[in-house]
Amino acid sequence: MPQAATLQKNLKSPVSALKSLKMPPSNSTPALETIDWGRTEYQAALERQKALVGLRRTGEAPDTLVFTEHAPVFTIGMRKGAEQHLIWNEAQLKAKGVQVIRSNRGGDITYHGPGQIVGYPIISLQARRDLHAYLRDLEEVVIRTLATFGLQTARRDGQTGIWLDARKICAIGVAVRSWVTYHGFALNVNPDMGHFAGIVPCGITDGTVTSMQTELGGTIDLDDVQARLAVEFKNVFRNTAAPNEQS
């Protein structure tokens, strides 16, 4: 599989991570960098995202795609009534080792866990200020990636995320601060699909969830998928990135 131009493993903090992210000259095309945080706790990763957002706003960081895998967690988004889609009780959650955390991203309730690739784009939308176009581009990254593995996926009218018919394979929920994005997408590669039984995933009432492993009939190499996501992210976003500005 093609490799991303920059793929840095297990960086301990946003500040240390950005020491190795060289900013482009002011008259050049803005860089699109990729960082791998490895396995993280959801809340800690959220704080690291916020720190990166602050650095991007002041022009101290380039547009960046962060990859991570989270420890098992249900996150409840900002959609009204999302908490009602939590099925497991406290005892079941404890037995399964799954946390529950409220999040400031858009959307309903979803699951994150090992075997799922989470992507957090921290990019400036100052140049176009169009959140809907950004979401379409993010969807396109995932659609192109999955096509290289033989999965023909699509958007679904009235729904978020990426689908194979009525089976959702990738959840998307974003937030924006001063036109810098954070949160992002969660692609089911080889996760424990049994954990989805603890929720109504994304509040879906007319479909279900799936994974690359389920659809392709075998374990998929996470590094291969992540590398392809990084390539497609650069292909889609290289012509839409904003200059490194202070807002």
Secondary structure in CASP SS format (residue, H / E / C, confidence):
PFRMAT SS
TARGET T0000
AUTHOR 0000-0000-0000
METHOD secondary structure of the structure
MODEL  1
M C 1.00
P C 1.00
Q C 1.00
A C 1.00
A C 1.00
T C 1.00
L C 1.00
Q E 1.00
K E 1.00
N C 1.00
L C 1.00
K C 1.00
S C 1.00
P H 1.00
V H 1.00
S H 1.00
A H 1.00
L H 1.00
K H 1.00
S C 1.00
L C 1.00
K C 1.00
M C 1.00
P C 1.00
P C 1.00
S C 1.00
N C 1.00
S C 1.00
T C 1.00
P C 1.00
A C 1.00
L E 1.00
E E 1.00
T E 1.00
I E 1.00
D E 1.00
W E 1.00
G E 1.00
R E 1.00
T E 1.00
E C 1.00
Y H 1.00
Q H 1.00
A H 1.00
A H 1.00
L H 1.00
E H 1.00
R H 1.00
Q H 1.00
K H 1.00
A H 1.00
L H 1.00
V H 1.00
G H 1.00
L H 1.00
R H 1.00
R H 1.00
T C 1.00
G C 1.00
E C 1.00
A C 1.00
P C 1.00
D E 1.00
T E 1.00
L E 1.00
V E 1.00
F E 1.00
T E 1.00
E E 1.00
H E 1.00
A C 1.00
P C 1.00
V E 1.00
F E 1.00
T E 1.00
I E 1.00
G C 1.00
M C 1.00
R C 1.00
K C 1.00
G C 1.00
A H 1.00
E H 1.00
Q H 1.00
H H 1.00
L E 1.00
I C 1.00
W C 1.00
N C 1.00
E H 1.00
A H 1.00
Q H 1.00
L H 1.00
K H 1.00
A H 1.00
K H 1.00
G C 1.00
V C 1.00
Q E 1.00
V E 1.00
I E 1.00
R E 1.00
S C 1.00
N C 1.00
R C 1.00
G C 1.00
G C 1.00
D C 1.00
I E 1.00
T E 1.00
Y E 1.00
H E 1.00
G C 1.00
P C 1.00
G C 1.00
Q E 1.00
I E 1.00
V E 1.00
G E 1.00
Y E 1.00
P E 1.00
I E 1.00
I C 1.00
S E 1.00
L C 1.00
Q C 1.00
A C 1.00
R C 1.00
R C 1.00
D C 1.00
L H 1.00
H H 1.00
A H 1.00
Y H 1.00
L H 1.00
R H 1.00
D H 1.00
L H 1.00
E H 1.00
E H 1.00
V H 1.00
V H 1.00
I H 1.00
R H 1.00
T H 1.00
L H 1.00
A H 1.00
T H 1.00
F C 1.00
G C 1.00
L C 1.00
Q C 1.00
T C 1.00
A E 1.00
R C 1.00
R C 1.00
D C 1.00
G C 1.00
Q C 1.00
T C 1.00
G C 1.00
I E 1.00
W E 1.00
L E 1.00
D C 1.00
A C 1.00
R E 1.00
K E 1.00
I E 1.00
C E 1.00
A E 1.00
I E 1.00
G E 1.00
V E 1.00
A E 1.00
V E 1.00
R E 1.00
S C 1.00
W C 1.00
V E 1.00
T E 1.00
Y E 1.00
H E 1.00
G E 1.00
F E 1.00
A E 1.00
L E 1.00
N E 1.00
V C 1.00
N C 1.00
P C 1.00
D C 1.00
M H 1.00
G H 1.00
H H 1.00
F H 1.00
A H 1.00
G H 1.00
I E 1.00
V C 1.00
P H 1.00
C H 1.00
G H 1.00
I C 1.00
T C 1.00
D C 1.00
G C 1.00
T E 1.00
V E 1.00
T C 1.00
S C 1.00
M H 1.00
Q H 1.00
T H 1.00
E H 1.00
L H 1.00
G C 1.00
G C 1.00
T C 1.00
I C 1.00
D C 1.00
L H 1.00
D H 1.00
D H 1.00
V H 1.00
Q H 1.00
A H 1.00
R H 1.00
L H 1.00
A H 1.00
V H 1.00
E H 1.00
F H 1.00
K H 1.00
N H 1.00
V H 1.00
F H 1.00
R C 1.00
N C 1.00
T C 1.00
A C 1.00
A C 1.00
P C 1.00
N C 1.00
E C 1.00
Q C 1.00
S C 1.00
END
